[in-house]
């Protein structure tokens, strides 16, 4: 007897409808009916076991476990990248392209670290003395350049969905006030080599970690505030989303409404994070950037604003005095009810909001592997960026081992931001020559990096 197959019960009327499946079973003779029922029950049982297995594997997903030391082949020559790529080349039976000219080394490094072409003087130096000391000196020079922070801050601005405006709004001010201060803070953080733990903490809770209302680090909160504004509920959801995307490498939007059996973030977890942002107050009056000192124009503006505020209070008081006469008590009561901001028939939350000093930096978990993969993907091996995106479905253990090895190395070195971009060392795969006929072959070069990738000057 062949297996009986039926379409999904909810696919509509006809052969696959729930009623007809039931009728077919009832019309079948005794022995065949038992076989059909048993097979349906076994199918349901198998599906249940599959769900349980998926739940068990969910906890082992690479995005939800701490990074561990990747297994690098013991015959490593200089760098983990060289060892792991060498193993991939050997397994595939291919040979890499030859070594590139020293001029290409500094050109690639300049594009990677600053986004700009190398200077003529830098090219002359590496061509005159293509040794380790010259290379390290040039890399240190590029890392000390102001253009380094501008280049690498742009990568994080993509994570933070940075924008100066909200886009087109017909009847609203679409600007984000002082958004540029967050951009400048990011540039300064990369140039000053801010530790990654502090880099995260300030972007999430700078208002609780600073000691004065005009502290420059308050600009880090732009990570939360430059997102879409579509009502308070949607604004808070966007802030939850950017935190989890940026630091967990995972989306949790579904948890806003329901749990997923294979996702570690539950609805309870979502609203625990949501409640933190719900209890955040955003002042209506924007701060003054900088110290105007004795600027005459600024002082005159403040004086005029003071006069206007006093005139406004006088007008308001005159209206109140007229409304509160005995003859107009009914009007007064109606206006008081209309202007009342609170609903007397709704209870208030008894939960305390966050107060200054209650926050402890230790509660901020340091998720480093995601930023590490993004950074190395842009640095030494461009295809690592794709590897990081493909980690979920990748069947190549070498890819995961490489990313884990680099993440572990970065953590051990202290997690400074500049360590992401380079410590002066250079894997051999970084100075491989780019041969078009090799690079364009459909032999997996995109994943094995047997030839150097093209470099372009970006629009910024």
Order of alpha helices (4+ residues) and beta strands (2+ residues): alpha-alpha-alpha-alpha-alpha-alpha-alpha-alpha-alpha-alpha-alpha-alpha-alpha-alpha-alpha-alpha-alpha-alpha-alpha-alpha
